[in-house]
Amino acid sequence: MATEVLPDAYELRSGRRERALAQMDAHGLDILVLGRQANIRYVTGAPQLWIAGTRPFGPICALVRASGDIYLNSTWDEGVPEEIGHDHLYGLAWNPMTLIDVLKKIDGAETARRVGTDAITPTFAALLPEAFPHAELVDAEPAMRAARRVKTPDEIVAMGRSLRVAERGLAAALGEFTPGVPERTLAGAMMEAMAAGGVSTPATQDAAWVTSKEHPWRRGDSGEVRPGDLVAFAAGALANGYVAEVGRTWPAGDLVDEPTRKLFGRSNTLYDNMLAACRPGAPTSDLLGAYQAAGEPIPPMPIAHGLGLGFDPPVVSETLLAAGELDELEAGMVLAITGYVWQEGAGAVFRRDTVRITEDGVEVMTASPSWSDRD
């Protein structure tokens, strides 16, 4: 197995960079100063180490619109694309003034009129004007969101690889599924399979849980699968920067009662409605309407979210819609859509699929079967 750190493929990174530069032009940004890891990977194509957990904003990457030049915080060139020369790399520094001195030397820093950042702290809000003395500092996140919301063909291929890893993890967990098995054993089987596929970072916190028969939005409290339980599985892989997700629910035991069968039927109806709502130009509120058309309560959590280098737009929830978060689907978007139906005394059927919006409608990227497909 190769262990060297490699940059993203040229076609992948150059296609993303073209979209970023186009949005810089559309938003009138002369220079981008980025600190969020997904945005840095999107622009540079360079994987980075030591990025787990939260961290304050720092100027890790800068992109100049006029020249397309990239300046990157890196102490070595392993994994750095060839178009980012050694003279455009700068090392780690604890003193923020050291980083400001680096930014001052960027070609165009002195004459830039609008500089965008994807986040900011009070310290850098005070210091960045020293690096860009004639520039207005603005929020660049709208430009980056606009670039990232629609995927290039090479991004679709990369996400497909992540999805296959997640689906292998799901299949491994189902291979251990039987009454009496602890939830943690199912989670361990899923994580082990994904790690064997080269992914040691799951994209979701959840893995497997017994759904509650008493409350629609809670989990069962046994921690162990019993006959008749409905067990939800959520597999998500973060592979080479890209996230893909799949979710399924399986009943425990060989005997499945009629209320459970009807619950899976309701899930299938909801799923069909959600797929029908996935079409270019449609408002994201149509996904909420799919629940209403199926007669199902809308969950308090998002029922759809964009996928890519992390979570991309849109995020669809009843709360966001009520707050005025309006959006519409575009060809090239990739979403995780989530169906969730519950029945007292039976439990919940949870289903999540990765789908791509096409010019003609929708393509389901997930291939994992559901229990109702096999029944």
N, C-alpha and C positions, 0 to 999 in steps of 0.2 A: 504494500500500500504506500502511495506517495505521501510524504510528510511535509514537503515544502509548502510554504504559503504562496499561493498564486493569486494574482488579481483576477477580477471577473473578465470573462471573454471580451475581446475587443468590440465585437458587434453589440454585445449587451451594454457595456459601459458607454460606448459612443452614442448609441441610440437614446439612452437616458440623458446624456449630457446635452444632446441636441434639444430635447424637450425642456431641460432646465434653462438653456440659453434663450430659447424662444419665449419662455415665460418671463425671464429677466427683461427681454425687450418689450413684452406686452405690459409689464408693470413698471417700466422705466427705471430699472435697477442697473447701475453701472458696475457694482461689485457686490457679491454675496459673501457674507462671513457666517459660516455655519458651525454649529456646535452639537447638533443632534445627530446621533450615530447613523440613523437611517438616511438622513439627508446627505451626510458625508459619503456614505457608501454609494448612494444614488449618483452623486456628482463625480466621485473619483474612481469608483470601481475597486477601491483598495480595502481589503478586510483589515480590521484593527484588533489588537490584543488589549487585555485589561479594561474591558468596557462593561463588565457586569455591574448591575446595581445602578443607583442614581448618582448623579454628579452635577455640580453647578455648570453653568454655561462657560465655555472657553472657546476662543477662536481657533478651532482645529483645522479648518479648511477655508480657503478663499477662492472664489471663481471670478475672473475678470471678463465682463461681457465683450469688450472690444477685441480682445486677443484670444479669448478662450483659455487663457493660462490658468493653471491651478497651482495653488500653494498649499502644502499639506504638512501638518504636524506629524513628523515621524523621525525617529532616531536612526533608522536604517532603511534600506531600499527593498528588502524582501517583501514581495506582495504588492509593491508599488508599480503601477502601469508605466510603461516606457515613455509615455508622452509627458510624464511629470519628472522633469530633470532633477539631478542632485541639487542644483542651485535653487530649486523651488521647495526643498524640504527644510524644515526647521525643527529643532529638538524640543523636548519637554522642558518646561520652566516653571518654577514655583512663583517667581516674581512676575506679576502681570505686566510690569513695564518692559520686561524683556520681550514679551509677545507683542506689545504695542510697537516696539522698535522694529520688529519683523514686519508688521503690517505697514509701517511707514515706508518700507523699501519696495512694496508692491508697485509694479508699473501701473500708473494711473491713480494711485492713492491721493496724490496731491491735487489732481484735477477732478476727481469724482464728485458728482453732484447728488447722487442718491445711492446710499449703501444700505443693503438689507441684511438683517440678522434673523435667524429662526428662533432665537430666544435671547434673553439679556439678563444681566444682574446689575444691581446698582453700581458695582465697581466698574464694570465694563461700559455701562451707560455713561459714566463720567470720563472714562479713559479713551474710548474709541474716537471721540472728536479730535484727539491729538494725532491719531493716525490718519484721519480723513478730515482735514481742517475746513474744507469747503463743502462738505456733504451734509445732507439731511439724513439722519438715521431713521429707517422705517422698518416695519414688520415684514419680513420676507416669507413668513409661513404661508400666506395665501398663494404666493407664486409657486412655492414648492408643492403645496397641495394640488394646485392646478396641474403641475407637471406630472405628479405621481399618480393621480387618480385614474388615468388611462394607461394601460400597459402596452409596451412594445411587444412584437411577436417573440423576441428573445426572452423577455420577461415571462411570458406565458409558458415557454419551455422550461425555464428555471423553476417556476412555481409548480409545474407538473412533477418535477423531480422531488420537490419537498412533499408534495401530496402523496406520492408513492411510498415515501418513508413513513408518513403518518398512517397510511392505510395498512402497511405491514405491522405497525405497532398495534393497531386496532385488531387485526387478525390474530396476532399473538395473544392478546388479552382474551379474545373469544375462545381461543384454544384451551385456556385454563378455566373457562367459565363452567361452573357446576354448583349445585346447592352445597352449602357448607364452606365455600371458599371465602376468605376475607377480602374486603375491598383492596387492601394494600397489596395482596398477591396479584390481583388483576392489574393494578397500577404498575407493579414491578415488572410483570411480563411485558407490558406495553413499553415501558422505558428501556428495558433490556433489548427489545427488538429494534427500537429506533436507534439505540446506541450502536448496535451491530450494523445498522445501515449508515453509520457515520455521523449521526446526529446526537449529540449529548445535551443539547439545549431544547427542552420541550417549549412549544409556543404557548401552551395553556397551563394553568395551575392544576386543573382538574384532570382526572384520568378515568376513574370508574366509581360509581356510587349507586347505592340502593335508593330508589325514589320513594318518597313518602306517600303513604296511603291515606294520611290524615290531613295534610296541608298541601295546597298546590305548589307552593314555592319553597318548600323545605325538602331536606333529605331524610331518608330513614336513619334511625339512630342506632341500629344494631351493629353496623360495621361488618356484618357477615351476611352472605347471601342465603336466603331461605327459599324453599320451594314456593313458587307463585310470585316471588318478587319481580318487579321490573327494574332492571339494572341499566343505567345509562353509561355509555362509554364516550369520552371526548378525547380524540387524538389530535395533537397539533405539533407540527415539526417546524423548527427554524433551521433551514438548511441553506448554507451559502448566502445568508442574509434574508432569504425569502420565507414567508410564513404560508402554510396551508393547513386547513383544518377539516376534520370529518367527525361526525357524531352519529351514534346509533344507540338503540335501546333493544335489549333482548330479555325475554322472560326466562326465569329460572325453572328448570324441571321440564318434564315431558308433557305434563297435563296443563293445558291452557284453557281457562274458562271463557265463557261467551262474553262477559263484560270486557275482558282483556282484548279479545279479538275485535270487538266493536271499537275499542280505543285505538287500536292500530288502524282500523278503517278510517276513523276520524283523522288520524295523523296523515294518512295517504291523501285524503281530500284536501287538507290544509297544504300539504306539499305541492299538490297539483295547482292549487290556487296561487301559491307563491311563485312557482315557475312561470305561470301565466302572466304574473305581474312584472317579470324580469324581461323588459324589452326596451330598446333604446328610445329615449325621449319621454319615457314614463316617469311621473313623479315618484319619489321614493315612498310617499304616503300610500301608494297602491299596495306596497308590501304589508302595511298595517291593515289596509282594506281587505287583504286576503284572509286575515284572521276574522275580520268582521263578517265576510261572506260565508266563511265556514262555521260561523256561530261559536267561535272559540275566544275566550278571554285573552287579551293581549298581555304578554308577560311584562313584568316591570323592568326587565333587562333588555338590551338591544336585540332586535330580531334579525338584524343584518348588519354587517360591517365590511368595509373594503379590506382587501388583503394585498400584500405586496412586501415591501421591505418594512415589515411591521404592520400596524393598522393604518390603512389609507382611507380617504373619504370614499363613500359616505358612511356615516353611522346612523342607523335607523332605529328610533325608539319613540314611543308615544310621548315621553317627557320632552325630548328634543323637538318633536313636531309642535307640541303645545307652546314651546318657548320660541317658535318661529324659525326653527332650523329646516328650511326648505331646500330640496335638492332634486335633481333628476338623474336618471341613469343614462350612461353614454356607452356606445359600442367600445369595447376594449377594457371596460371595468371588470375586475374580478372581485366577487363577493363571497362571504360565508353567510348563507341564509339559514335561519334556525326556526324549526317548527317545534312547538311544545304544546302538548295537550295532556290534560289530567282528568282523572275520575276518582272520586272518593271510594276507598275500599280496593282500588286496583293499583293506583300509582300514576306515573307519568310516562309518556312516550316522548323522548327527546330525539330530534334528528337535525343534523347539521351537514350541509353540502357546500362544497366549493363550486361556484358557477361562474361562467364568463359571459358577459353581455356581448352579443354579436350584432352585426348589421341587421340580421333577420330575426333575432329573438334572444335565445339563451342556449348555451352549451353547458351541460353538467359535466364537470371535470372529475368528480368523484366516481369511483367504480365499485366501492364497497356495497355489498348487498344489505338490504334491511331484512328483518325477521319476516315481515309480511311477504317479501319476495320469495322466500323459501317455503312458506307455509302452503 
